[in-house]
Amino acid sequence: MNELLPDGGTIRKLWIGETDAYRDHLLRLDGESRYRRFSGAVSDEIIVRHAATASGVGVVVHGFFVDGVLRGAAELRQNGSLFSREAEAAFSIEQPWQSHGVGTELLERTLLSARNRGIKSLRMDCLAENRRMQQLARKFEAEFSFDFGSVTGEVDPPRSTPLSLMREAIADNYGIASAIFELQSRLFRPA
Ligand SMILES: CC(C)(COP(=O)(O)OP(=O)(O)OC[C@H]1O[C@@H](n2cnc3c(N)ncnc32)[C@H](O)[C@@H]1OP(=O)(O)O)[C@@H](O)C(=O)NCCC(=O)NCCS
């Protein structure tokens, strides 16, 4: 797990209290990536407010970390109540780490989380000219029913199984272990 990610990066879920790291990551996006992430121009203030809601109920954010810094994220947000079967997903990877497979890994984790939460329909808004996001979604075509002639993709994740629940639990445990390892390396790094 994670061995193919660039710069020895790791992927794990963000914890409560890491919304500042999410905010800083979103603010670091270059202009074009920011525009694509939010399907339009957004101010810093909107990003700050948006990131603050990431620890809310029904939101799962997977993060891609390099040297303890959040460089990519996939946000899964259930629409309405926690029991809603519909959700939206959005992706953001800082420019130097784009096109290295991070988005593929993040989408796979997001689909697994959606599946284990009983999500029936997962929407990903994306600008019509965003070829890379469309290519990324097409890699999961078996699980998708979408029409990319338009700008929205609809995913229909298969139902959860004991195995899919176990896969997410294993990934979570791996995420905790790698975060502890990362913290220790930073604490004991020679000054
Ligand atoms: C869109 C985004 C999430 C994709 O993630 P990524 O890590 O760059 O993509 P990956 O490296 O996993 O590549 C996924 C697929 O896209 C295609 N792709 C990769 N780089 C590409 C490029 N420069 N141009 C066109 N297609 C490209 C490939 O088909 C690739 O799959 P493959 O390598 O197996 O052939 C990321 O680039 C990003 O955050 N962009 C800015 C914000 C954004 O557009 N968000 C999406 C809207 S929510």
Ligand as a Chemical Component Dictionary entry (heavy atoms), coordinates in Angstrom:
data_LIG
# 
_chem_comp.id                   LIG 
_chem_comp.type                 NON-POLYMER 
_chem_comp.pdbx_formal_charge   0 
_chem_comp.three_letter_code    LIG 
# 
loop_
_chem_comp_atom.comp_id 
_chem_comp_atom.atom_id 
_chem_comp_atom.alt_atom_id 
_chem_comp_atom.type_symbol 
_chem_comp_atom.charge 
_chem_comp_atom.model_Cartn_x 
_chem_comp_atom.model_Cartn_y 
_chem_comp_atom.model_Cartn_z 
_chem_comp_atom.pdbx_ordinal 
LIG C1  C1  C 0 -7.664  15.990 -11.622 1  
LIG C2  C2  C 0 -6.725  15.376 -10.590 2  
LIG C3  C3  C 0 -7.490  15.032 -9.325  3  
LIG C4  C4  C 0 -6.157  14.058 -11.185 4  
LIG O1  O1  O 0 -5.266  13.475 -10.288 5  
LIG P1  P1  P 0 -3.800  13.062 -10.774 6  
LIG O2  O2  O 0 -3.052  12.495 -9.637  7  
LIG O3  O3  O 0 -3.192  14.251 -11.449 8  
LIG O4  O4  O 0 -4.162  11.956 -11.847 9  
LIG P2  P2  P 0 -3.448  10.539 -12.059 10 
LIG O5  O5  O 0 -1.972  10.699 -12.120 11 
LIG O6  O6  O 0 -3.988  9.557  -11.080 12 
LIG O7  O7  O 0 -3.941  10.215 -13.526 13 
LIG C5  C5  C 0 -5.239  9.775  -13.806 14 
LIG C6  C6  C 0 -5.391  9.611  -15.302 15 
LIG O8  O8  O 0 -5.507  10.879 -15.908 16 
LIG C7  C7  C 0 -4.840  10.863 -17.159 17 
LIG N1  N1  N 0 -3.829  11.905 -17.122 18 
LIG C8  C8  C 0 -2.749  12.029 -16.290 19 
LIG N2  N2  N 0 -2.107  13.160 -16.548 20 
LIG C9  C9  C 0 -2.755  13.753 -17.579 21 
LIG C10 C10 C 0 -2.568  14.966 -18.270 22 
LIG N3  N3  N 0 -1.548  15.789 -17.997 23 
LIG N4  N4  N 0 -3.464  15.275 -19.249 24 
LIG C11 C11 C 0 -4.492  14.459 -19.550 25 
LIG N5  N5  N 0 -4.721  13.305 -18.887 26 
LIG C12 C12 C 0 -3.857  12.958 -17.934 27 
LIG C13 C13 C 0 -4.279  9.486  -17.362 28 
LIG O9  O9  O 0 -5.208  8.704  -18.088 29 
LIG C14 C14 C 0 -4.193  8.977  -15.965 30 
LIG O10 O10 O 0 -4.282  7.609  -15.843 31 
LIG P3  P3  P 0 -3.006  6.687  -16.246 32 
LIG O11 O11 O 0 -1.773  7.352  -15.730 33 
LIG O12 O12 O 0 -3.263  5.361  -15.585 34 
LIG O13 O13 O 0 -3.043  6.628  -17.726 35 
LIG C15 C15 C 0 -5.518  16.322 -10.257 36 
LIG O14 O14 O 0 -4.744  16.529 -11.413 37 
LIG C16 C16 C 0 -5.968  17.664 -9.668  38 
LIG O15 O15 O 0 -6.139  17.787 -8.467  39 
LIG N6  N6  N 0 -6.180  18.682 -10.537 40 
LIG C17 C17 C 0 -6.588  20.015 -10.075 41 
LIG C18 C18 C 0 -7.972  20.037 -9.423  42 
LIG C19 C19 C 0 -9.003  19.298 -10.240 43 
LIG O16 O16 O 0 -9.024  19.331 -11.453 44 
LIG N7  N7  N 0 -9.918  18.623 -9.542  45 
LIG C20 C20 C 0 -10.950 17.856 -10.198 46 
LIG C21 C21 C 0 -12.307 18.465 -10.052 47 
LIG S1  S1  S 0 -13.052 17.970 -8.544  48 
# 
loop_
_chem_comp_bond.comp_id 
_chem_comp_bond.atom_id_1 
_chem_comp_bond.atom_id_2 
_chem_comp_bond.value_order 
_chem_comp_bond.pdbx_ordinal 
LIG C1  C2  SING 1  
LIG C2  C3  SING 2  
LIG C2  C4  SING 3  
LIG C2  C15 SING 4  
LIG C4  O1  SING 5  
LIG O1  P1  SING 6  
LIG P1  O2  DOUB 7  
LIG P1  O3  SING 8  
LIG P1  O4  SING 9  
LIG O4  P2  SING 10 
LIG P2  O5  DOUB 11 
LIG P2  O6  SING 12 
LIG P2  O7  SING 13 
LIG O7  C5  SING 14 
LIG C5  C6  SING 15 
LIG C6  O8  SING 16 
LIG C6  C14 SING 17 
LIG O8  C7  SING 18 
LIG C7  N1  SING 19 
LIG C7  C13 SING 20 
LIG N1  C8  SING 21 
LIG N1  C12 SING 22 
LIG C8  N2  DOUB 23 
LIG N2  C9  SING 24 
LIG C9  C10 SING 25 
LIG C9  C12 DOUB 26 
LIG C10 N3  SING 27 
LIG C10 N4  DOUB 28 
LIG N4  C11 SING 29 
LIG C11 N5  DOUB 30 
LIG N5  C12 SING 31 
LIG C13 O9  SING 32 
LIG C13 C14 SING 33 
LIG C14 O10 SING 34 
LIG O10 P3  SING 35 
LIG P3  O11 DOUB 36 
LIG P3  O12 SING 37 
LIG P3  O13 SING 38 
LIG C15 O14 SING 39 
LIG C15 C16 SING 40 
LIG C16 O15 DOUB 41 
LIG C16 N6  SING 42 
LIG N6  C17 SING 43 
LIG C17 C18 SING 44 
LIG C18 C19 SING 45 
LIG C19 O16 DOUB 46 
LIG C19 N7  SING 47 
LIG N7  C20 SING 48 
LIG C20 C21 SING 49 
LIG C21 S1  SING 50 
# 
